[in-house]
Amino acid sequence: MTVPHQGLGLVLALLVGIVLGLLGGGGSILALPIFLYVFEVPTKPAVAMSLAVVGISAAVGFLTHWRQGTVNLRIALPFGGLAMVGAFVAARLARFVPPHVQLGMFALFALSAAALMLRDSLRTQPAAGAAPSVPPRFTPLLGAQALGVGVLTSLIGAGGGFVIVPALVLLAKVPVKAAVGSSLLIITMNALSGFVGYIGQVAINWPLVGSFTSVAAVGAIAGTRLVPYVPQQRIKQGFAAMILVLGAFVVLRTVLGSR
């Protein structure tokens, strides 16, 4: 089967991986629209394929953070386990959710994520090396959020990094660098669980998933290696602006009924 605009799509796949590696999330917000509007995949298969790509790409980025010692397994594993439950159950039930509702939820998530990222990028950054006031801990509130992230992931095809990183920092008191690395492990568990839940319910273009994932994985490796050298505030501001435009585009296409 000939894939429309394959060259452009694979270039954008590289960008998905780089964003995942740099920010610990966000690439999934790009993956779904690429499948929808560049590769012209129907909505529900596009959601499932997006989860596969993001899960595997995040795993590659996680390995780099693991070698750098910026992963907190005591927090990431229980969070990821609960998110997997929510993601799998939601994927099995997603056939009852109309595609336009899923796209509307995706657009709302994208716009919210962009606003939060922009706000975060404009804040005064804490001094380097500042230690958290209390040791990292897993709380019931964090567990409830993990389940919610899992459900949201399967319905909109996004790994939830923009929700996970702030949750780890604010609720679990994980340092920011460790939160980014831990979020990649959680996204891996979360997204792949949701993808497994979709198998057998939607048609998967496996060659496209394989090629997209391979390119995105290369981008994730490059992104994680660029973290110490790239000004995070400028990256967040530029990416937030791009997501605002993207979210508005998805809303317009959904309202007009053209997906």
C-alpha positions, 0 to 999 in steps of 0.5 A: 500500500502506498503511503501518502507523503511518506517522506514528510511524515518520516521527517516529522517522526524524527521531530517527535523523537527529539521532542520526547528526548528533550522534554520527557513528553510532548512527542505524542501530541505530534504523532497523532496529527501526523498519522491523521493528516500526513499519512491519512490514517483513520482516527481510531487506528491513528490513536493506536499507532500513535501509542505504539510509536510513542511507547517505543520511542520513549523506551529508547529515551528512557534507556539514556536517562537510566544510564545518566542516573535520572530515573526514580524507579520507586515512583515510576514503577507504581505510577506506570503500573496503575497507568497501564491498568487505566490505559488497557481498560480504556482501550478496550472500551474506546470502540464505544467512544465516537471518533469526533469525541476522541479528537475533541478531547485530544484538541483540548488536551493539546491546548491545555498542555501548550498553555501549561508549557508556556506558563512554565517557560515564563517562570523564574527557574530555581537555582541549579542543584536545589534539593527537594525539601522532602524525599520523593514519595508515592501518594494515593493522590498520585495513584489516582492521577496515574489511573486518570493518565492511563485512561486519557492516554488510550482515548487520545493517543498521547503518552501524557508527559505534560501531566506526568512530569508536573505530577512527579515534581509537585505531588511526589517531590521528584527532582525535575531531571529525574521526573523527566527520565521517570516520565519516559519509563511511565510513558513507555508502560502506559502507551504500550499497554494502551496499544495492546488494548487496541489490538484486534479492535482496529486495523494496524498498518504494521510497516508504517508503525515500524518505519515511523518508530525507527526514525522517532527512536533515533530522534529520541536518542538525539534529544536526550543527548541534547538536553544539557546543551539546549535552553529549555525555556526557548524550546518550551516557548516555541513548542507551546506556540506550535501546539497552540496552532496544531490544537486550533487546527484539529478543532477546526477540522473536527468542527467542520466534520473533515476530521 
